Amino acid sequence: MTKEANSTGKFWLMFIVSLIGTGLFLVFKPEWFWVMLPFLFTSFVYAKNWV
């Protein structure tokens, strides 16, 4: 059997972008920062390859 190589680089990039977006929402629109949380946590789980 061959083992499939999983590249998580794009998910780490998505996590960093989501983290920055969440921070910006928290500073400028604190009542809406929760909108970014699903993107943040989903990208983190994919980056850690926990799926």
mmCIF entry with sequence, helices, sheets and N, C-alpha, C, O atoms, coordinates in Angstrom:
data_MODEL
# 
_entry.id   MODEL 
# 
_entity.id                         1 
_entity.type                       polymer 
_entity.pdbx_number_of_molecules   1 
# 
_entity_poly.entity_id                      1 
_entity_poly.type                           'polypeptide(L)' 
_entity_poly.nstd_linkage                   no 
_entity_poly.nstd_monomer                   no 
_entity_poly.pdbx_seq_one_letter_code       MTKEANSTGKFWLMFIVSLIGTGLFLVFKPEWFWVMLPFLFTSFVYAKNWV 
_entity_poly.pdbx_seq_one_letter_code_can   MTKEANSTGKFWLMFIVSLIGTGLFLVFKPEWFWVMLPFLFTSFVYAKNWV 
_entity_poly.pdbx_strand_id                 A 
# 
loop_
_entity_poly_seq.entity_id 
_entity_poly_seq.num 
_entity_poly_seq.mon_id 
_entity_poly_seq.hetero 
1 1  MET n 
1 2  THR n 
1 3  LYS n 
1 4  GLU n 
1 5  ALA n 
1 6  ASN n 
1 7  SER n 
1 8  THR n 
1 9  GLY n 
1 10 LYS n 
1 11 PHE n 
1 12 TRP n 
1 13 LEU n 
1 14 MET n 
1 15 PHE n 
1 16 ILE n 
1 17 VAL n 
1 18 SER n 
1 19 LEU n 
1 20 ILE n 
1 21 GLY n 
1 22 THR n 
1 23 GLY n 
1 24 LEU n 
1 25 PHE n 
1 26 LEU n 
1 27 VAL n 
1 28 PHE n 
1 29 LYS n 
1 30 PRO n 
1 31 GLU n 
1 32 TRP n 
1 33 PHE n 
1 34 TRP n 
1 35 VAL n 
1 36 MET n 
1 37 LEU n 
1 38 PRO n 
1 39 PHE n 
1 40 LEU n 
1 41 PHE n 
1 42 THR n 
1 43 SER n 
1 44 PHE n 
1 45 VAL n 
1 46 TYR n 
1 47 ALA n 
1 48 LYS n 
1 49 ASN n 
1 50 TRP n 
1 51 VAL n 
# 
_struct_asym.id          A 
_struct_asym.entity_id   1 
# 
loop_
_struct_conf.conf_type_id 
_struct_conf.id 
_struct_conf.pdbx_PDB_helix_id 
_struct_conf.beg_label_comp_id 
_struct_conf.beg_label_asym_id 
_struct_conf.beg_label_seq_id 
_struct_conf.pdbx_beg_PDB_ins_code 
_struct_conf.end_label_comp_id 
_struct_conf.end_label_asym_id 
_struct_conf.end_label_seq_id 
_struct_conf.pdbx_end_PDB_ins_code 
_struct_conf.beg_auth_comp_id 
_struct_conf.beg_auth_asym_id 
_struct_conf.beg_auth_seq_id 
_struct_conf.end_auth_comp_id 
_struct_conf.end_auth_asym_id 
_struct_conf.end_auth_seq_id 
_struct_conf.pdbx_PDB_helix_class 
_struct_conf.details 
_struct_conf.pdbx_PDB_helix_length 
HELX_P HELX_P1 AA1 GLY A 9  ? PHE A 28 ? GLY A 9  PHE A 28 1 ? 20 
HELX_P HELX_P2 AA2 PRO A 30 ? MET A 36 ? PRO A 30 MET A 36 5 ? 7  
HELX_P HELX_P3 AA3 LEU A 37 ? ALA A 47 ? LEU A 37 ALA A 47 1 ? 11 
# 
_struct_conf_type.id          HELX_P 
_struct_conf_type.criteria    ? 
_struct_conf_type.reference   ? 
# 
loop_
_atom_site.group_PDB 
_atom_site.id 
_atom_site.type_symbol 
_atom_site.label_atom_id 
_atom_site.label_alt_id 
_atom_site.label_comp_id 
_atom_site.label_asym_id 
_atom_site.label_entity_id 
_atom_site.label_seq_id 
_atom_site.pdbx_PDB_ins_code 
_atom_site.Cartn_x 
_atom_site.Cartn_y 
_atom_site.Cartn_z 
_atom_site.occupancy 
_atom_site.B_iso_or_equiv 
_atom_site.pdbx_formal_charge 
_atom_site.auth_seq_id 
_atom_site.auth_comp_id 
_atom_site.auth_asym_id 
_atom_site.auth_atom_id 
_atom_site.pdbx_PDB_model_num 
ATOM 1   N N  . MET A 1 1  ? 0.835   -1.192 0.000  1.00 0.00 ? 1  MET A N  1 
ATOM 2   C CA . MET A 1 1  ? 0.000   0.000  0.000  1.00 0.00 ? 1  MET A CA 1 
ATOM 3   C C  . MET A 1 1  ? 0.877   1.251  0.000  1.00 0.00 ? 1  MET A C  1 
ATOM 4   O O  . MET A 1 1  ? 1.959   1.276  0.587  1.00 0.00 ? 1  MET A O  1 
ATOM 5   N N  . THR A 1 2  ? 0.397   2.252  -0.651 1.00 0.00 ? 2  THR A N  1 
ATOM 6   C CA . THR A 1 2  ? 1.122   3.517  -0.663 1.00 0.00 ? 2  THR A CA 1 
ATOM 7   C C  . THR A 1 2  ? 0.492   4.468  0.341  1.00 0.00 ? 2  THR A C  1 
ATOM 8   O O  . THR A 1 2  ? -0.725  4.500  0.525  1.00 0.00 ? 2  THR A O  1 
ATOM 9   N N  . LYS A 1 3  ? 1.334   5.218  0.966  1.00 0.00 ? 3  LYS A N  1 
ATOM 10  C CA . LYS A 1 3  ? 0.861   6.181  1.951  1.00 0.00 ? 3  LYS A CA 1 
ATOM 11  C C  . LYS A 1 3  ? 0.734   7.541  1.282  1.00 0.00 ? 3  LYS A C  1 
ATOM 12  O O  . LYS A 1 3  ? 1.667   8.011  0.630  1.00 0.00 ? 3  LYS A O  1 
ATOM 13  N N  . GLU A 1 4  ? -0.405  8.159  1.444  1.00 0.00 ? 4  GLU A N  1 
ATOM 14  C CA . GLU A 1 4  ? -0.667  9.451  0.827  1.00 0.00 ? 4  GLU A CA 1 
ATOM 15  C C  . GLU A 1 4  ? -0.055  10.562 1.675  1.00 0.00 ? 4  GLU A C  1 
ATOM 16  O O  . GLU A 1 4  ? -0.296  10.630 2.880  1.00 0.00 ? 4  GLU A O  1 
ATOM 17  N N  . ALA A 1 5  ? 0.730   11.425 1.050  1.00 0.00 ? 5  ALA A N  1 
ATOM 18  C CA . ALA A 1 5  ? 1.361   12.528 1.765  1.00 0.00 ? 5  ALA A CA 1 
ATOM 19  C C  . ALA A 1 5  ? 0.369   13.685 1.875  1.00 0.00 ? 5  ALA A C  1 
ATOM 20  O O  . ALA A 1 5  ? -0.140  14.179 0.869  1.00 0.00 ? 5  ALA A O  1 
ATOM 21  N N  . ASN A 1 6  ? 0.106   14.102 3.092  1.00 0.00 ? 6  ASN A N  1 
ATOM 22  C CA . ASN A 1 6  ? -0.822  15.211 3.321  1.00 0.00 ? 6  ASN A CA 1 
ATOM 23  C C  . ASN A 1 6  ? -0.034  16.494 3.543  1.00 0.00 ? 6  ASN A C  1 
ATOM 24  O O  . ASN A 1 6  ? 0.814   16.570 4.432  1.00 0.00 ? 6  ASN A O  1 
ATOM 25  N N  . SER A 1 7  ? -0.322  17.488 2.734  1.00 0.00 ? 7  SER A N  1 
ATOM 26  C CA . SER A 1 7  ? 0.318   18.784 2.892  1.00 0.00 ? 7  SER A CA 1 
ATOM 27  C C  . SER A 1 7  ? -0.597  19.680 3.711  1.00 0.00 ? 7  SER A C  1 
ATOM 28  O O  . SER A 1 7  ? -1.731  19.952 3.317  1.00 0.00 ? 7  SER A O  1 
ATOM 29  N N  . THR A 1 8  ? -0.103  20.132 4.840  1.00 0.00 ? 8  THR A N  1 
ATOM 30  C CA . THR A 1 8  ? -0.922  20.959 5.716  1.00 0.00 ? 8  THR A CA 1 
ATOM 31  C C  . THR A 1 8  ? -0.532  22.433 5.647  1.00 0.00 ? 8  THR A C  1 
ATOM 32  O O  . THR A 1 8  ? -1.051  23.250 6.408  1.00 0.00 ? 8  THR A O  1 
ATOM 33  N N  . GLY A 1 9  ? 0.376   22.772 4.740  1.00 0.00 ? 9  GLY A N  1 
ATOM 34  C CA . GLY A 1 9  ? 0.847   24.157 4.642  1.00 0.00 ? 9  GLY A CA 1 
ATOM 35  C C  . GLY A 1 9  ? -0.266  25.146 4.338  1.00 0.00 ? 9  GLY A C  1 
ATOM 36  O O  . GLY A 1 9  ? -0.319  26.224 4.929  1.00 0.00 ? 9  GLY A O  1 
ATOM 37  N N  . LYS A 1 10 ? -1.150  24.789 3.425  1.00 0.00 ? 10 LYS A N  1 
ATOM 38  C CA . LYS A 1 10 ? -2.233  25.714 3.078  1.00 0.00 ? 10 LYS A CA 1 
ATOM 39  C C  . LYS A 1 10 ? -3.202  25.890 4.244  1.00 0.00 ? 10 LYS A C  1 
ATOM 40  O O  . LYS A 1 10 ? -3.789  26.958 4.414  1.00 0.00 ? 10 LYS A O  1 
ATOM 41  N N  . PHE A 1 11 ? -3.365  24.838 5.044  1.00 0.00 ? 11 PHE A N  1 
ATOM 42  C CA . PHE A 1 11 ? -4.258  24.963 6.203  1.00 0.00 ? 11 PHE A CA 1 
ATOM 43  C C  . PHE A 1 11 ? -3.629  25.819 7.304  1.00 0.00 ? 11 PHE A C  1 
ATOM 44  O O  . PHE A 1 11 ? -4.331  26.549 8.004  1.00 0.00 ? 11 PHE A O  1 
ATOM 45  N N  . TRP A 1 12 ? -2.302  25.727 7.456  1.00 0.00 ? 12 TRP A N  1 
ATOM 46  C CA . TRP A 1 12 ? -1.644  26.616 8.409  1.00 0.00 ? 12 TRP A CA 1 
ATOM 47  C C  . TRP A 1 12 ? -1.759  28.070 7.968  1.00 0.00 ? 12 TRP A C  1 
ATOM 48  O O  . TRP A 1 12 ? -1.942  28.965 8.794  1.00 0.00 ? 12 TRP A O  1 
ATOM 49  N N  . LEU A 1 13 ? -1.651  28.298 6.662  1.00 0.00 ? 13 LEU A N  1 
ATOM 50  C CA . LEU A 1 13 ? -1.816  29.651 6.137  1.00 0.00 ? 13 LEU A CA 1 
ATOM 51  C C  . LEU A 1 13 ? -3.237  30.149 6.388  1.00 0.00 ? 13 LEU A C  1 
ATOM 52  O O  . LEU A 1 13 ? -3.439  31.296 6.787  1.00 0.00 ? 13 LEU A O  1 
ATOM 53  N N  . MET A 1 14 ? -4.223  29.275 6.152  1.00 0.00 ? 14 MET A N  1 
ATOM 54  C CA . MET A 1 14 ? -5.614  29.646 6.426  1.00 0.00 ? 14 MET A CA 1 
ATOM 55  C C  . MET A 1 14 ? -5.811  29.943 7.914  1.00 0.00 ? 14 MET A C  1 
ATOM 56  O O  . MET A 1 14 ? -6.551  30.858 8.275  1.00 0.00 ? 14 MET A O  1 
ATOM 57  N N  . PHE A 1 15 ? -5.145  29.166 8.776  1.00 0.00 ? 15 PHE A N  1 
ATOM 58  C CA . PHE A 1 15 ? -5.247  29.394 10.218 1.00 0.00 ? 15 PHE A CA 1 
ATOM 59  C C  . PHE A 1 15 ? -4.672  30.756 10.594 1.00 0.00 ? 15 PHE A C  1 
ATOM 60  O O  . PHE A 1 15 ? -5.278  31.490 11.374 1.00 0.00 ? 15 PHE A O  1 
ATOM 61  N N  . ILE A 1 16 ? -3.517  31.095 10.050 1.00 0.00 ? 16 ILE A N  1 
ATOM 62  C CA . ILE A 1 16 ? -2.885  32.391 10.355 1.00 0.00 ? 16 ILE A CA 1 
ATOM 63  C C  . ILE A 1 16 ? -3.776  33.541 9.888  1.00 0.00 ? 16 ILE A C  1 
ATOM 64  O O  . ILE A 1 16 ? -3.972  34.516 10.614 1.00 0.00 ? 16 ILE A O  1 
ATOM 65  N N  . VAL A 1 17 ? -4.310  33.423 8.679  1.00 0.00 ? 17 VAL A N  1 
ATOM 66  C CA . VAL A 1 17 ? -5.194  34.466 8.150  1.00 0.00 ? 17 VAL A CA 1 
ATOM 67  C C  . VAL A 1 17 ? -6.457  34.580 9.017  1.00 0.00 ? 17 VAL A C  1 
ATOM 68  O O  . VAL A 1 17 ? -6.915  35.684 9.313  1.00 0.00 ? 17 VAL A O  1 
ATOM 69  N N  . SER A 1 18 ? -7.009  33.442 9.415  1.00 0.00 ? 18 SER A N  1 
ATOM 70  C CA . SER A 1 18 ? -8.203  33.451 10.268 1.00 0.00 ? 18 SER A CA 1 
ATOM 71  C C  . SER A 1 18 ? -7.897  34.042 11.644 1.00 0.00 ? 18 SER A C  1 
ATOM 72  O O  . SER A 1 18 ? -8.723  34.749 12.220 1.00 0.00 ? 18 SER A O  1 
ATOM 73  N N  . LEU A 1 19 ? -6.711  33.748 12.162 1.00 0.00 ? 19 LEU A N  1 
ATOM 74  C CA . LEU A 1 19 ? -6.306  34.299 13.460 1.00 0.00 ? 19 LEU A CA 1 
ATOM 75  C C  . LEU A 1 19 ? -6.181  35.820 13.388 1.00 0.00 ? 19 LEU A C  1 
ATOM 76  O O  . LEU A 1 19 ? -6.621  36.530 14.293 1.00 0.00 ? 19 LEU A O  1 
ATOM 77  N N  . ILE A 1 20 ? -5.583  36.311 12.312 1.00 0.00 ? 20 ILE A N  1 
ATOM 78  C CA . ILE A 1 20 ? -5.458  37.762 12.130 1.00 0.00 ? 20 ILE A CA 1 
ATOM 79  C C  . ILE A 1 20 ? -6.846  38.384 11.961 1.00 0.00 ? 20 ILE A C  1 
ATOM 80  O O  . ILE A 1 20 ? -7.146  39.423 12.550 1.00 0.00 ? 20 ILE A O  1 
ATOM 81  N N  . GLY A 1 21 ? -7.691  37.735 11.147 1.00 0.00 ? 21 GLY A N  1 
ATOM 82  C CA . GLY A 1 21 ? -9.056  38.241 10.959 1.00 0.00 ? 21 GLY A CA 1 
ATOM 83  C C  . GLY A 1 21 ? -9.845  38.270 12.254 1.00 0.00 ? 21 GLY A C  1 
ATOM 84  O O  . GLY A 1 21 ? -10.579 39.223 12.515 1.00 0.00 ? 21 GLY A O  1 
ATOM 85  N N  . THR A 1 22 ? -9.699  37.226 13.070 1.00 0.00 ? 22 THR A N  1 
ATOM 86  C CA . THR A 1 22 ? -10.394 37.183 14.355 1.00 0.00 ? 22 THR A CA 1 
ATOM 87  C C  . THR A 1 22 ? -9.909  38.304 15.265 1.00 0.00 ? 22 THR A C  1 
ATOM 88  O O  . THR A 1 22 ? -10.707 38.943 15.949 1.00 0.00 ? 22 THR A O  1 
ATOM 89  N N  . GLY A 1 23 ? -8.594  38.541 15.273 1.00 0.00 ? 23 GLY A N  1 
ATOM 90  C CA . GLY A 1 23 ? -8.044  39.633 16.078 1.00 0.00 ? 23 GLY A CA 1 
ATOM 91  C C  . GLY A 1 23 ? -8.550  40.994 15.616 1.00 0.00 ? 23 GLY A C  1 
ATOM 92  O O  . GLY A 1 23 ? -8.866  41.859 16.434 1.00 0.00 ? 23 GLY A O  1 
ATOM 93  N N  . LEU A 1 24 ? -8.623  41.178 14.294 1.00 0.00 ? 24 LEU A N  1 
ATOM 94  C CA . LEU A 1 24 ? -9.124  42.445 13.772 1.00 0.00 ? 24 LEU A CA 1 
ATOM 95  C C  . LEU A 1 24 ? -10.602 42.643 14.102 1.00 0.00 ? 24 LEU A C  1 
ATOM 96  O O  . LEU A 1 24 ? -11.024 43.742 14.462 1.00 0.00 ? 24 LEU A O  1 
ATOM 97  N N  . PHE A 1 25 ? -11.378 41.575 13.978 1.00 0.00 ? 25 PHE A N  1 
ATOM 98  C CA . PHE A 1 25 ? -12.792 41.669 14.342 1.00 0.00 ? 25 PHE A CA 1 
ATOM 99  C C  . PHE A 1 25 ? -12.935 41.978 15.828 1.00 0.00 ? 25 PHE A C  1 
ATOM 100 O O  . PHE A 1 25 ? -13.808 42.752 16.220 1.00 0.00 ? 25 PHE A O  1 
ATOM 101 N N  . LEU A 1 26 ? -12.079 41.374 16.658 1.00 0.00 ? 26 LEU A N  1 
ATOM 102 C CA . LEU A 1 26 ? -12.154 41.595 18.096 1.00 0.00 ? 26 LEU A CA 1 
ATOM 103 C C  . LEU A 1 26 ? -11.836 43.048 18.450 1.00 0.00 ? 26 LEU A C  1 
ATOM 104 O O  . LEU A 1 26 ? -12.403 43.597 19.395 1.00 0.00 ? 26 LEU A O  1 
ATOM 105 N N  . VAL A 1 27 ? -10.941 43.662 17.701 1.00 0.00 ? 27 VAL A N  1 
ATOM 106 C CA . VAL A 1 27 ? -10.568 45.053 17.969 1.00 0.00 ? 27 VAL A CA 1 
ATOM 107 C C  . VAL A 1 27 ? -11.601 46.020 17.421 1.00 0.00 ? 27 VAL A C  1 
ATOM 108 O O  . VAL A 1 27 ? -12.024 46.941 18.119 1.00 0.00 ? 27 VAL A O  1 
ATOM 109 N N  . PHE A 1 28 ? -12.016 45.816 16.158 1.00 0.00 ? 28 PHE A N  1 
ATOM 110 C CA . PHE A 1 28 ? -12.858 46.797 15.492 1.00 0.00 ? 28 PHE A CA 1 
ATOM 111 C C  . PHE A 1 28 ? -14.360 46.520 15.589 1.00 0.00 ? 28 PHE A C  1 
ATOM 112 O O  . PHE A 1 28 ? -15.153 47.461 15.615 1.00 0.00 ? 28 PHE A O  1 
ATOM 113 N N  . LYS A 1 29 ? -14.753 45.282 15.640 1.00 0.00 ? 29 LYS A N  1 
ATOM 114 C CA . LYS A 1 29 ? -16.168 44.911 15.735 1.00 0.00 ? 29 LYS A CA 1 
ATOM 115 C C  . LYS A 1 29 ? -16.322 43.791 16.758 1.00 0.00 ? 29 LYS A C  1 
ATOM 116 O O  . LYS A 1 29 ? -16.602 42.655 16.376 1.00 0.00 ? 29 LYS A O  1 
ATOM 117 N N  . PRO A 1 30 ? -16.146 44.078 18.049 1.00 0.00 ? 30 PRO A N  1 
ATOM 118 C CA . PRO A 1 30 ? -16.140 43.001 19.047 1.00 0.00 ? 30 PRO A CA 1 
ATOM 119 C C  . PRO A 1 30 ? -17.436 42.202 19.101 1.00 0.00 ? 30 PRO A C  1 
ATOM 120 O O  . PRO A 1 30 ? -17.419 41.031 19.479 1.00 0.00 ? 30 PRO A O  1 
ATOM 121 N N  . GLU A 1 31 ? -18.557 42.813 18.732 1.00 0.00 ? 31 GLU A N  1 
ATOM 122 C CA . GLU A 1 31 ? -19.813 42.074 18.783 1.00 0.00 ? 31 GLU A CA 1 
ATOM 123 C C  . GLU A 1 31 ? -19.937 41.064 17.647 1.00 0.00 ? 31 GLU A C  1 
ATOM 124 O O  . GLU A 1 31 ? -20.849 40.237 17.661 1.00 0.00 ? 31 GLU A O  1 
ATOM 125 N N  . TRP A 1 32 ? -19.034 41.116 16.657 1.00 0.00 ? 32 TRP A N  1 
ATOM 126 C CA . TRP A 1 32 ? -19.087 40.211 15.509 1.00 0.00 ? 32 TRP A CA 1 
ATOM 127 C C  . TRP A 1 32 ? -17.876 39.282 15.411 1.00 0.00 ? 32 TRP A C  1 
ATOM 128 O O  . TRP A 1 32 ? -17.734 38.573 14.415 1.00 0.00 ? 32 TRP A O  1 
ATOM 129 N N  . PHE A 1 33 ? -17.009 39.269 16.409 1.00 0.00 ? 33 PHE A N  1 
ATOM 130 C CA . PHE A 1 33 ? -15.799 38.461 16.285 1.00 0.00 ? 33 PHE A CA 1 
ATOM 131 C C  . PHE A 1 33 ? -16.108 36.964 16.206 1.00 0.00 ? 33 PHE A C  1 
ATOM 132 O O  . PHE A 1 33 ? -15.327 36.207 15.629 1.00 0.00 ? 33 PHE A O  1 
ATOM 133 N N  . TRP A 1 34 ? -17.208 36.538 16.763 1.00 0.00 ? 34 TRP A N  1 
ATOM 134 C CA . TRP A 1 34 ? -17.586 35.121 16.755 1.00 0.00 ? 34 TRP A CA 1 
ATOM 135 C C  . TRP A 1 34 ? -17.833 34.595 15.347 1.00 0.00 ? 34 TRP A C  1 
ATOM 136 O O  . TRP A 1 34 ? -17.819 33.384 15.128 1.00 0.00 ? 34 TRP A O  1 
ATOM 137 N N  . VAL A 1 35 ? -18.061 35.499 14.385 1.00 0.00 ? 35 VAL A N  1 
ATOM 138 C CA . VAL A 1 35 ? -18.282 35.068 13.002 1.00 0.00 ? 35 VAL A CA 1 
ATOM 139 C C  . VAL A 1 35 ? -17.023 34.395 12.445 1.00 0.00 ? 35 VAL A C  1 
ATOM 140 O O  . VAL A 1 35 ? -17.123 33.507 11.598 1.00 0.00 ? 35 VAL A O  1 
ATOM 141 N N  . MET A 1 36 ? -15.861 34.803 12.905 1.00 0.00 ? 36 MET A N  1 
ATOM 142 C CA . MET A 1 36 ? -14.604 34.238 12.421 1.00 0.00 ? 36 MET A CA 1 
ATOM 143 C C  . MET A 1 36 ? -14.212 32.947 13.131 1.00 0.00 ? 36 MET A C  1 
ATOM 144 O O  . MET A 1 36 ? -13.336 32.231 12.645 1.00 0.00 ? 36 MET A O  1 
ATOM 145 N N  . LEU A 1 37 ? -14.826 32.629 14.255 1.00 0.00 ? 37 LEU A N  1 
ATOM 146 C CA . LEU A 1 37 ? -14.398 31.469 15.031 1.00 0.00 ? 37 LEU A CA 1 
ATOM 147 C C  . LEU A 1 37 ? -14.517 30.133 14.295 1.00 0.00 ? 37 LEU A C  1 
ATOM 148 O O  . LEU A 1 37 ? -13.605 29.314 14.411 1.00 0.00 ? 37 LEU A O  1 
ATOM 149 N N  . PRO A 1 38 ? -15.595 29.868 13.543 1.00 0.00 ? 38 PRO A N  1 
ATOM 150 C CA . PRO A 1 38 ? -15.629 28.587 12.824 1.00 0.00 ? 38 PRO A CA 1 
ATOM 151 C C  . PRO A 1 38 ? -14.481 28.425 11.825 1.00 0.00 ? 38 PRO A C  1 
ATOM 152 O O  . PRO A 1 38 ? -13.944 27.327 11.678 1.00 0.00 ? 38 PRO A O  1 
ATOM 153 N N  . PHE A 1 39 ? -14.102 29.500 11.143 1.00 0.00 ? 39 PHE A N  1 
ATOM 154 C CA . PHE A 1 39 ? -12.976 29.445 10.213 1.00 0.00 ? 39 PHE A CA 1 
ATOM 155 C C  . PHE A 1 39 ? -11.674 29.193 10.961 1.00 0.00 ? 39 PHE A C  1 
ATOM 156 O O  . PHE A 1 39 ? -10.825 28.427 10.504 1.00 0.00 ? 39 PHE A O  1 
ATOM 157 N N  . LEU A 1 40 ? -11.521 29.837 12.107 1.00 0.00 ? 40 LEU A N  1 
ATOM 158 C CA . LEU A 1 40 ? -10.312 29.687 12.910 1.00 0.00 ? 40 LEU A CA 1 
ATOM 159 C C  . LEU A 1 40 ? -10.157 28.253 13.400 1.00 0.00 ? 40 LEU A C  1 
ATOM 160 O O  . LEU A 1 40 ? -9.104  27.644 13.210 1.00 0.00 ? 40 LEU A O  1 
ATOM 161 N N  . PHE A 1 41 ? -11.188 27.715 14.023 1.00 0.00 ? 41 PHE A N  1 
ATOM 162 C CA . PHE A 1 41 ? -11.083 26.377 14.601 1.00 0.00 ? 41 PHE A CA 1 
ATOM 163 C C  . PHE A 1 41 ? -11.041 25.282 13.537 1.00 0.00 ? 41 PHE A C  1 
ATOM 164 O O  . PHE A 1 41 ? -10.330 24.290 13.700 1.00 0.00 ? 41 PHE A O  1 
ATOM 165 N N  . THR A 1 42 ? -11.781 25.449 12.470 1.00 0.00 ? 42 THR A N  1 
ATOM 166 C CA . THR A 1 42 ? -11.759 24.449 11.403 1.00 0.00 ? 42 THR A CA 1 
ATOM 167 C C  . THR A 1 42 ? -10.395 24.390 10.736 1.00 0.00 ? 42 THR A C  1 
ATOM 168 O O  . THR A 1 42 ? -9.874  23.302 10.491 1.00 0.00 ? 42 THR A O  1 
ATOM 169 N N  . SER A 1 43 ? -9.815  25.537 10.439 1.00 0.00 ? 43 SER A N  1 
ATOM 170 C CA . SER A 1 43 ? -8.501  25.539 9.815  1.00 0.00 ? 43 SER A CA 1 
ATOM 171 C C  . SER A 1 43 ? -7.434  24.986 10.765 1.00 0.00 ? 43 SER A C  1 
ATOM 172 O O  . SER A 1 43 ? -6.478  24.352 10.317 1.00 0.00 ? 43 SER A O  1 
ATOM 173 N N  . PHE A 1 44 ? -7.588  25.221 12.069 1.00 0.00 ? 44 PHE A N  1 
ATOM 174 C CA . PHE A 1 44 ? -6.630  24.675 13.036 1.00 0.00 ? 44 PHE A CA 1 
ATOM 175 C C  . PHE A 1 44 ? -6.699  23.153 13.074 1.00 0.00 ? 44 PHE A C  1 
ATOM 176 O O  . PHE A 1 44 ? -5.666  22.484 13.101 1.00 0.00 ? 44 PHE A O  1 
ATOM 177 N N  . VAL A 1 45 ? -7.900  22.609 13.077 1.00 0.00 ? 45 VAL A N  1 
ATOM 178 C CA . VAL A 1 45 ? -8.074  21.149 13.113 1.00 0.00 ? 45 VAL A CA 1 
ATOM 179 C C  . VAL A 1 45 ? -7.507  20.519 11.849 1.00 0.00 ? 45 VAL A C  1 
ATOM 180 O O  . VAL A 1 45 ? -6.847  19.483 11.924 1.00 0.00 ? 45 VAL A O  1 
ATOM 181 N N  . TYR A 1 46 ? -7.750  21.125 10.687 1.00 0.00 ? 46 TYR A N  1 
ATOM 182 C CA . TYR A 1 46 ? -7.193  20.594 9.450  1.00 0.00 ? 46 TYR A CA 1 
ATOM 183 C C  . TYR A 1 46 ? -5.670  20.724 9.429  1.00 0.00 ? 46 TYR A C  1 
ATOM 184 O O  . TYR A 1 46 ? -4.986  19.831 8.927  1.00 0.00 ? 46 TYR A O  1 
ATOM 185 N N  . ALA A 1 47 ? -5.124  21.826 9.969  1.00 0.00 ? 47 ALA A N  1 
ATOM 186 C CA . ALA A 1 47 ? -3.681  22.030 9.984  1.00 0.00 ? 47 ALA A CA 1 
ATOM 187 C C  . ALA A 1 47 ? -2.993  20.999 10.888 1.00 0.00 ? 47 ALA A C  1 
ATOM 188 O O  . ALA A 1 47 ? -1.898  20.530 10.576 1.00 0.00 ? 47 ALA A O  1 
ATOM 189 N N  . LYS A 1 48 ? -3.627  20.655 11.988 1.00 0.00 ? 48 LYS A N  1 
ATOM 190 C CA . LYS A 1 48 ? -3.082  19.635 12.886 1.00 0.00 ? 48 LYS A CA 1 
ATOM 191 C C  . LYS A 1 48 ? -3.312  18.223 12.357 1.00 0.00 ? 48 LYS A C  1 
ATOM 192 O O  . LYS A 1 48 ? -2.812  17.251 12.923 1.00 0.00 ? 48 LYS A O  1 
ATOM 193 N N  . ASN A 1 49 ? -4.067  18.118 11.273 1.00 0.00 ? 49 ASN A N  1 
ATOM 194 C CA . ASN A 1 49 ? -4.392  16.839 10.636 1.00 0.00 ? 49 ASN A CA 1 
ATOM 195 C C  . ASN A 1 49 ? -5.153  15.906 11.580 1.00 0.00 ? 49 ASN A C  1 
ATOM 196 O O  . ASN A 1 49 ? -4.875  14.709 11.647 1.00 0.00 ? 49 ASN A O  1 
ATOM 197 N N  . TRP A 1 50 ? -6.110  16.471 12.303 1.00 0.00 ? 50 TRP A N  1 
ATOM 198 C CA . TRP A 1 50 ? -6.931  15.702 13.245 1.00 0.00 ? 50 TRP A CA 1 
ATOM 199 C C  . TRP A 1 50 ? -8.188  15.170 12.590 1.00 0.00 ? 50 TRP A C  1 
ATOM 200 O O  . TRP A 1 50 ? -9.036  14.593 13.270 1.00 0.00 ? 50 TRP A O  1 
ATOM 201 N N  . VAL A 1 51 ? -8.326  15.347 11.300 1.00 0.00 ? 51 VAL A N  1 
ATOM 202 C CA . VAL A 1 51 ? -9.545  14.903 10.615 1.00 0.00 ? 51 VAL A CA 1 
ATOM 203 C C  . VAL A 1 51 ? -9.363  13.493 10.128 1.00 0.00 ? 51 VAL A C  1 
ATOM 204 O O  . VAL A 1 51 ? -10.273 12.926 9.523  1.00 0.00 ? 51 VAL A O  1 
# 
